[in-house]
Amino acid sequence: MGQFSIPVTTEALPVADGDGSDVRALTERMVRGDEDAWREFHNRYFDRLWRYQIVVTRGQEEAAREAVQITFVRAARHIRRFETEAALWSWLTVLARSAVIDEQRKRSRYRAFLDRFLGSSQGQTGPPPRDADGLLLELLNSGLDELPPAERELLEQKYLAGASVREMAAERGDTEKAVESRLGRGRRKLKTWILERLHHED
């Protein structure tokens, strides 16, 4: 998937229409964990958030779909009472934009991770083609799932979260050399797993 940037204009984006006299009651019920209120909230705002994210992601439907789901998850974690429709929608758009930005950064880290493993594989002199991103990201996630939990945690902490070997060693009460060795084993296992699956795709 290609990169995209967040539009600096809100032209053509959906806006809240009216104060919505029931917003306070709805959000109060959501705060209490009322499942019917959450269903009503989802039904009321899903399409609007979808249209908003389509604009923010410049028409990239997969990115918009992921961002909408993340927006609802974050709303569930941080919901509070709102007095007006405008205030609630404004809050949701903040969550929506941050979801897109976070997903963009995550994909950039995943892309760098994949390039490290596959950039020079099978005679390649550069990274895999961009149109292969969906398959590669799927293989990366599946390959990480196949690793022992400790090895997966190490690789994700180093290459996706950006932790240093020194930090990881201190956290585990281990030596940097030992952490490097374990990272090397995990990298080799993951690379072998991914390349085997790519071979089967050919």
C-alpha positions in Angstrom: 0.0 0.0 0.0 1.4 3.4 -0.9 1.9 6.2 1.5 -0.6 9.0 2.0 -0.7 12.2 4.0 -3.4 13.7 6.1 -5.4 16.4 4.2 -4.9 19.9 5.6 -8.4 20.9 4.6 -11.7 19.7 5.8 -13.5 20.7 2.6 -16.1 18.1 1.7 -15.8 16.3 4.9 -19.0 15.4 6.8 -20.0 17.7 9.6 -22.3 17.3 12.6 -25.8 18.4 11.9 -27.5 20.0 14.8 -27.0 19.6 18.5 -28.7 16.3 18.8 -30.8 16.5 22.0 -30.3 12.8 22.7 -26.5 12.9 22.5 -26.1 13.4 26.3 -28.5 10.6 27.1 -26.8 8.3 24.5 -23.3 8.9 25.7 -24.3 8.6 29.4 -25.7 5.1 28.6 -22.5 4.3 26.7 -20.4 5.3 29.7 -22.5 2.9 31.8 -21.7 0.1 29.3 -25.2 -0.1 27.9 -24.9 -2.5 24.9 -28.0 -1.2 23.1 -26.5 2.3 23.3 -23.2 1.1 21.8 -25.2 -0.5 18.9 -27.1 2.7 18.4 -23.8 4.6 18.4 -22.3 2.3 15.9 -25.3 2.4 13.6 -25.5 6.2 13.8 -21.8 7.0 13.2 -20.3 4.1 11.1 -21.3 5.5 7.7 -20.3 9.0 8.6 -16.9 7.9 9.9 -16.4 5.7 6.9 -17.0 8.7 4.5 -14.7 10.8 6.7 -11.9 8.2 6.6 -12.2 7.8 2.8 -11.4 11.5 2.5 -8.6 11.4 5.0 -7.0 8.4 3.4 -7.5 9.8 -0.1 -9.7 7.0 -1.2 -7.7 4.1 0.1 -10.5 1.8 1.2 -8.4 -0.8 3.1 -6.7 2.0 5.1 -10.1 3.6 5.8 -11.7 0.4 6.9 -8.9 -0.3 9.4 -8.9 3.3 10.7 -12.7 3.2 11.3 -12.4 0.0 13.4 -9.6 1.6 15.4 -11.7 4.7 15.9 -14.5 2.7 17.4 -12.1 0.7 19.7 -10.6 4.0 21.0 -14.1 5.5 21.4 -15.0 2.5 23.6 -11.9 3.0 25.7 -12.3 6.7 26.3 -16.0 7.5 26.0 -17.4 10.2 28.1 -20.6 12.3 28.3 -21.0 14.8 25.5 -23.5 17.7 25.6 -23.9 18.2 21.9 -23.7 16.4 18.6 -21.0 18.9 17.4 -18.8 18.2 20.4 -19.1 14.4 20.0 -18.4 14.5 16.3 -15.4 16.8 16.8 -14.0 14.3 19.3 -14.6 11.4 17.0 -12.8 13.1 14.1 -9.7 13.6 16.4 -9.8 9.9 17.1 -10.3 9.2 13.4 -7.3 11.3 12.3 -5.0 9.8 15.0 -6.0 6.3 13.9 -5.0 7.0 10.3 -1.7 8.5 11.4 -0.9 5.6 13.7 -1.8 3.1 11.0 0.4 5.0 8.5 3.3 4.9 10.9 2.7 1.2 11.7 2.8 0.3 8.0 6.0 2.3 7.5 7.6 0.3 10.3 6.3 -3.0 8.8 7.6 -2.0 5.4 11.0 -1.3 6.8 10.9 -4.6 8.6 10.0 -6.5 5.4 12.7 -4.7 3.4 15.3 -5.7 6.0 14.3 -9.4 5.6 13.5 -9.5 1.9 15.3 -6.7 0.2 18.3 -8.8 -1.0 16.6 -12.2 -1.1 16.4 -14.3 -4.2 18.7 -12.0 -6.2 16.7 -8.9 -5.5 18.6 -5.6 -5.4 15.8 -3.6 -3.9 12.7 -4.0 -1.8 9.7 -6.0 -3.0 7.4 -4.2 -5.4 4.8 -2.0 -3.7 1.9 -3.9 -5.2 3.0 -6.9 -3.1 2.6 -5.1 0.2 -0.8 -6.8 1.1 0.6 -10.3 0.6 3.9 -9.5 2.4 2.2 -7.8 5.4 -0.1 -10.9 5.7 2.9 -13.2 5.5 4.8 -11.1 8.1 1.9 -11.3 10.6 1.4 -15.0 10.0 5.1 -15.7 10.3 5.3 -13.8 13.6 2.4 -15.9 14.9 4.4 -19.0 14.1 7.4 -18.0 16.3 7.6 -18.9 20.0 6.1 -16.0 22.0 9.4 -14.9 23.4 11.0 -14.6 19.9 8.0 -12.8 18.5 8.1 -10.3 21.4 11.8 -9.7 20.8 11.4 -9.0 17.1 8.3 -6.8 17.5 10.0 -4.8 20.3 13.2 -4.3 18.3 11.9 -3.7 14.7 8.3 -2.5 15.2 8.5 -0.6 18.5 12.0 0.7 17.9 13.6 -0.4 21.2 17.4 -0.6 21.4 19.3 -3.8 22.2 20.6 -2.1 25.3 17.1 -1.3 26.5 15.9 -4.8 25.8 18.8 -6.4 27.6 18.3 -4.2 30.6 14.6 -5.0 30.7 15.3 -8.7 30.7 18.4 -8.7 33.0 20.4 -10.2 30.1 23.5 -9.2 28.1 23.3 -7.3 24.9 25.2 -10.2 23.2 22.6 -12.7 24.3 19.7 -10.5 23.1 21.5 -10.0 19.7 21.9 -13.8 19.4 18.2 -14.4 20.1 17.2 -11.7 17.6 19.4 -13.3 15.0 17.7 -16.7 15.5 14.3 -15.1 15.3 15.2 -13.2 12.1 16.5 -16.4 10.4 13.3 -18.3 11.3 11.0 -15.6 10.2 12.9 -15.0 6.9 12.9 -18.7 6.1 9.2 -19.0 6.8 8.3 -16.0 4.7 10.5 -17.0 1.7 9.1 -20.5 1.7 5.5 -19.1 1.5 6.6 -16.7 -1.3 8.1 -19.6 -3.2 4.7 -21.4 -3.0 2.9 -18.3 -4.3 5.1 -18.2 -7.5 
